[in-house]
Amino acid sequence: MAIKIAVASGKGGTGKTTVVTNLALAIGDTKKVVVGDCDVEEPNSHIFIGADMKKVKDVSLLVPRIDENLCDLCGECVKACEYHALALIGDRVMFFEELCSGCGGCALVCPQRAITEVERPIGTVRRGVSDKKPLADPQKGGAGGVVLIDGVLNVGEARATPVIKEVKRTAEKEGRDVIIYDAPPGTSCPVIETLSGADFVLLVTEPTPFGLHDLKLAVDVVKKMGLRFGVVINKDGLGYGGLEEYLSEEKIPVLLRIPHSEKTASMYSMGTALVETDEKWKKEFAGLYEKTVALSNAGDGMKREVV
């Protein structure tokens, strides 16, 4: 069974995708890896993975279609909709598709069977294979390689979780050794959907007041979900000491430090992974994987039970 590693952060711009892609490429010559980019509003893992993405499937929500010839305006569907996607106005029931969660409750409660469900596309799932051959060379240790699955939410859509669910389902069907999920930034529902079912969570942060503030929010989420986790510090060396104090007080393990440097920023801007040009970083990220596996198996990583 594949180990599932989720990489998350309380805020955007901390280096979450940097960690995901370098981790995948570092172990891709000996492990069969699939990356699931769940940041469906702005997926960019393919830039660093080096994958030509092709559409696999559409993702749709089942939404209500009301037959006005059968509807008697009883209002039961309106009462059942907790998202206020339906409203009884005058002599008709109005439907606001952007608010619909696709739960199907309205169709279940309609006494006149006036509601049927139809598909409404909200996004797509794509697949690609890394072209970074030096890091996925079967001669270096077996049938490795990196597959990337990502999701793209249609412009204007508000609900990312159905697309994220389909990205995860598609990634798991690949049947590979390691699944690495790139979570959206923040701590909202799309993040919780991405983290759900993970064996271990890597929280990426930076040594700034904003980084610490949002890391605390992310730590609170993973604790409440009962997930094991550790921290990766990106841009290490910026000089803010509050982060180190917090991690020490909370006894949160730091599994990797990526120094703040102009060279690293330059490589990132060109879509180049750290492990492509420096054997040291390939060893560092391979070591991060080994630490993650050990902590998830031994139970030594930070964990709190669901309350």
Secondary structure, DSSP 8 states (H G I E B T S, - for coil): --EEEEEE-SSTTSSHHHHHHHHHHHHTTTSEEEEEE--TTS--HHHHHTB--EEEEEEEEEEEEE-TTT-----HHHHH-TT--EEEETTEEEE-GGG-----HHHHH-TT--EEEEEEEEEEEEEEEB--GGGS-GGGTSS-EEEEEEEEE-TT----HHHHHHHHHHHHTT--SEEEEE--SSSSHHHHHHHTT-SEEEEEE-SSHHHHHHHHHHHHHHHHTT--EEEEEEEETS---HHHHHHHHHT--EEEEEE--HHHHHHHHTT--HHHH-HHHHHHHHHHHHHHHHHHHHS-SB-----
